[in-house]
């Protein structure tokens, strides 16, 4: 686990999602929801994991023929965005990913980075979980290509990165590992090190092996065998 660079000095804003009938109380106490009665102080990893896994099985998994981003054909699809863009589930997802990061053996990094688009909400959730654990992390976004305007940076924000920075990649679902490797190559071309990646779901279709061949260890919260 990386050493925390700074102590957070600002409070995190809490958004009230009226459609879910949240009862809002300041951090340190409960946040109740009518549907699932989620407690922000719930540290029972088993309960949180079961809650998210059930959501993936019922809301994200679809049995149908699809063409994946890699171009491969598949008879099922896992669309994690159905819950990762939903405030009812995002905190729990971030909690699981944060615990995966914290408990991973010999994992060293300076910042976390989301792979657009699916990884973006995940890094926000991880940052929130780390803040509540009094261990606030930093994050960046690795673009698919450099901007032709502004500063033209392929990684933002650059102020969190030193010359020796090691970036931990965050992804939602991994099939072949191609999306992660593209982000890795972009970061390595800028001089940064990447040795590990963390995903919510590994479809177990060669992604972990492919990434290992390119010097990246893949850590996953769930695999296809957990879901199907």
C-alpha positions in Angstrom: 0.0 0.0 0.0 1.4 3.4 -0.9 2.3 6.1 1.7 -0.3 8.8 1.9 1.1 12.0 0.4 -1.0 14.5 2.2 -3.7 14.8 4.8 -7.1 15.8 3.4 -8.1 19.4 4.4 -11.4 19.6 2.8 -14.7 17.9 3.6 -16.3 15.7 0.9 -19.6 16.9 -0.4 -22.5 14.5 -0.1 -25.1 14.4 -2.8 -28.7 13.7 -2.0 -30.3 11.4 -4.5 -34.0 12.3 -4.1 -35.2 9.4 -6.2 -33.7 6.9 -3.8 -35.1 8.7 -0.7 -31.8 9.1 1.1 -31.8 10.2 4.6 -28.8 12.5 4.9 -26.7 12.7 8.0 -23.2 14.0 8.2 -20.3 11.6 7.7 -19.5 9.5 10.8 -23.2 8.4 11.1 -25.5 6.4 9.1 -26.8 7.0 5.6 -30.0 5.1 5.2 -31.7 4.1 2.0 -35.2 2.8 1.7 -34.3 0.0 -0.7 -31.3 -1.6 0.8 -30.6 0.0 4.1 -26.9 0.6 3.4 -24.8 1.8 6.3 -21.8 3.9 5.3 -20.0 2.5 8.4 -20.6 -1.1 7.4 -17.2 -2.7 7.4 -18.5 -6.2 6.9 -16.7 -7.1 3.7 -18.8 -10.2 3.2 -22.1 -8.3 3.2 -20.8 -5.6 0.9 -19.4 -8.2 -1.5 -22.7 -10.1 -1.6 -24.7 -6.9 -2.1 -22.6 -5.9 -5.1 -22.3 -9.4 -6.6 -26.1 -9.8 -6.5 -26.4 -6.4 -8.3 -24.0 -7.6 -11.0 -25.9 -10.8 -11.5 -29.3 -9.2 -11.7 -28.6 -5.8 -13.3 -25.3 -6.1 -15.3 -25.2 -9.6 -16.7 -27.1 -10.3 -19.9 -27.2 -13.6 -21.9 -27.1 -12.6 -25.5 -24.6 -12.5 -28.4 -22.5 -9.3 -28.3 -19.4 -7.9 -30.0 -17.0 -6.7 -27.4 -14.7 -3.8 -27.5 -11.9 -6.2 -28.5 -13.8 -7.3 -31.5 -14.4 -10.7 -30.1 -17.9 -12.3 -30.1 -19.4 -13.4 -26.8 -22.7 -15.0 -25.7 -22.9 -12.8 -22.6 -22.2 -9.2 -21.6 -21.4 -7.6 -18.3 -22.2 -3.9 -18.3 -20.9 -2.7 -14.9 -22.0 0.9 -15.8 -25.5 -0.1 -14.9 -24.5 0.1 -11.2 -21.2 2.1 -11.2 -23.1 5.1 -12.5 -25.8 4.6 -9.8 -25.4 6.2 -6.4 -27.2 3.3 -4.8 -24.2 1.0 -5.6 -21.2 3.1 -6.3 -20.0 3.6 -2.7 -20.1 -0.2 -2.1 -18.1 -0.8 -5.3 -15.5 1.7 -4.2 -15.3 0.1 -0.8 -14.6 -3.3 -2.4 -12.0 -1.9 -4.8 -10.3 0.1 -2.0 -10.1 -3.0 0.2 -8.7 -5.0 -2.7 -6.0 -2.4 -3.1 -5.3 -2.1 0.6 -5.0 -5.9 1.1 -3.0 -6.7 -2.1 0.4 -8.0 -1.3 3.4 -5.9 -2.3 1.3 -3.4 -4.2 3.2 -0.1 -4.6 1.8 3.0 -6.3 1.7 6.8 -6.1 -1.7 7.4 -7.6 -4.6 5.5 -9.1 -5.8 6.0 -12.6 -9.2 5.2 -14.3 -9.4 3.8 -17.8 -12.1 5.9 -19.6 -15.1 5.4 -19.5 -15.8 2.6 -17.1 -12.9 3.3 -14.7 -13.8 7.0 -14.1 -16.6 6.6 -11.5 -14.6 3.8 -9.9 -11.7 6.0 -9.0 -14.1 8.6 -7.4 -15.6 5.9 -5.3 -12.2 4.6 -4.2 -11.1 8.1 -3.2 -14.2 8.4 -1.1 -13.6 5.1 0.6 -9.9 6.0 1.2 -10.9 9.3 2.8 -13.4 7.6 5.1 -10.5 5.3 6.1 -8.4 8.3 6.9 -6.0 7.3 4.1 -6.9 9.7 1.2 -5.5 8.6 -2.1 -4.8 10.7 -5.3 -6.0 9.9 -8.8 -5.4 10.8 -12.4 -7.0 10.1 -15.7 -5.1 8.6 -18.7 -6.5 9.9 -21.9 -6.7 7.7 -25.0 -4.8 10.4 -26.9 -3.3 13.8 -26.3 -5.5 16.8 -26.5 -4.9 19.3 -29.3 -5.8 22.2 -27.1 -5.0 23.5 -23.6 -1.8 21.9 -22.2 -2.0 18.9 -24.4 -1.4 16.5 -21.5 -2.3 12.8 -22.0 -2.5 12.4 -18.2 -4.4 14.8 -15.9 -3.8 16.3 -13.3 -0.1 16.2 -13.7 0.6 17.9 -10.3 0.1 14.5 -8.6 2.9 12.9 -10.5 6.6 12.9 -9.8 9.1 11.6 -12.3 9.3 8.3 -10.5 5.5 7.9 -10.1 4.0 4.4 -10.2 0.4 4.5 -11.5 -2.2 1.8 -10.4 -4.7 1.2 -13.2 -8.4 0.9 -12.3 -10.8 -0.8 -14.8 -14.4 -2.1 -14.5 -14.4 -5.2 -16.7 -11.4 -6.9 -18.3 -11.7 -9.3 -21.3 -8.5 -9.2 -23.3 -6.7 -6.5 -21.4 -6.4 -4.3 -24.5 -7.9 -1.2 -23.0 -5.6 -1.4 -20.0 -2.5 -2.0 -22.1 -3.3 1.1 -24.2 -3.5 3.2 -21.1 -0.3 1.6 -19.8 1.6 2.3 -23.0 0.5 6.0 -23.0 1.7 6.4 -19.4 5.0 4.5 -20.0 5.7 6.7 -23.0 5.5 9.7 -20.6 8.0 8.1 -18.3 5.8 6.6 -15.6 5.8 3.1 -14.3 2.8 0.8 -14.2 3.1 -2.7 -12.7 -0.4 -3.5 -11.5 -4.1 -3.1 -12.4 -7.3 -3.7 -10.4 -10.7 -4.5 -11.9 -14.1 -5.3 -10.6 -14.7 -8.2 -13.0 -12.2 -10.4 -14.8 -14.1 -12.3 -17.6 -11.3 -14.9 -17.5 -10.7 -14.7 -21.3 -7.0 -14.3 -21.3 -6.7 -10.7 -20.1 -4.7 -11.5 -17.0 -2.3 -13.6 -18.9 -1.9 -11.0 -21.7 -1.3 -8.2 -19.2 1.3 -10.4 -17.3 3.2 -10.8 -20.5 3.4 -7.0 -20.6 4.6 -6.6 -17.0 1.3 -6.0 -15.4 -0.3 -8.0 -12.6 -4.1 -8.0 -12.7 -6.0 -8.1 -9.4 -9.8 -8.6 -9.5 -12.7 -8.4 -7.0 -14.8 -10.9 -9.0 -14.3 -13.3 -11.9 -16.7 -14.7 -14.4 -17.0 -17.9 -12.3 -18.4 -15.8 -9.5 -21.2 -14.5 -11.7 -22.2 -17.3 -14.0 
